[in-house]
Amino acid sequence: MTNERFSDDGDPATEEQYYYDTRTGEVSKGPQSAWSSRMGPYPTREAAAKALELARARSEAWDEEEREREQDR
């Protein structure tokens, strides 16, 4: 069994990228928290700090797309 950590997209997590911890609200360089409370990787600390904002915007866009598809039926 391996201790290797993985990013959200399934690739091995690296120490050179940034992650957002949803439990603490902190940004770390490298995967410091468990995958279940980690968002990332992000290329910069600033991008990781905006992880929740980005996720919210994507979710709203997907919801709007779904509403439009339902109206087209």
C-alpha positions in Angstrom: 0.0 0.0 0.0 1.3 3.5 -0.9 1.1 6.7 1.0 1.0 8.7 -2.2 -1.5 11.5 -2.2 -3.6 12.5 -5.2 -5.0 15.7 -6.5 -8.7 16.3 -7.3 -8.1 15.2 -10.9 -6.5 11.9 -9.8 -2.9 12.8 -10.6 -0.3 12.5 -7.8 -0.3 15.6 -5.7 2.9 17.5 -5.7 4.7 19.6 -3.2 5.1 22.5 -5.7 1.4 23.2 -6.0 -1.1 24.9 -3.6 -4.1 23.4 -1.9 -7.1 24.8 0.1 -8.1 23.0 3.3 -11.9 23.2 3.7 -11.8 22.4 7.4 -9.3 25.1 8.4 -9.7 27.6 5.5 -5.9 27.6 5.1 -3.8 27.4 2.0 -0.8 25.1 2.0 2.1 24.4 -0.3 1.9 20.7 -1.0 -0.9 18.4 0.2 -1.0 18.8 4.0 -4.5 17.7 4.7 -6.6 14.6 3.8 -8.1 14.4 0.4 -11.6 14.7 1.8 -11.0 18.2 3.0 -8.5 19.3 0.3 -9.2 21.3 -2.8 -6.6 21.6 -5.5 -4.0 21.7 -6.8 -3.8 25.3 -7.8 -0.8 26.9 -9.5 -0.5 29.8 -7.0 -1.3 30.6 -3.3 -3.7 33.3 -4.5 -5.7 30.9 -6.7 -5.9 28.4 -3.9 -7.2 31.1 -1.5 -10.1 31.6 -4.0 -11.0 27.9 -4.2 -14.4 28.2 -2.6 -15.2 31.3 -4.7 -14.3 29.4 -7.9 -16.2 26.3 -6.8 -19.3 28.4 -6.1 -19.1 30.2 -9.5 -18.7 26.9 -11.3 -21.6 25.4 -9.4 -23.8 28.4 -10.3 -22.9 28.2 -14.0 -23.7 24.4 -14.0 -27.0 25.1 -12.3 -27.8 27.7 -15.0 -26.9 25.3 -17.8 -29.1 22.7 -16.3 -32.0 25.1 -16.0 -31.6 26.1 -19.7 -31.5 22.4 -20.8 -34.7 21.7 -18.9 -36.4 24.7 -20.5 -35.4 23.4 -24.0 -37.2 20.1 -23.4 
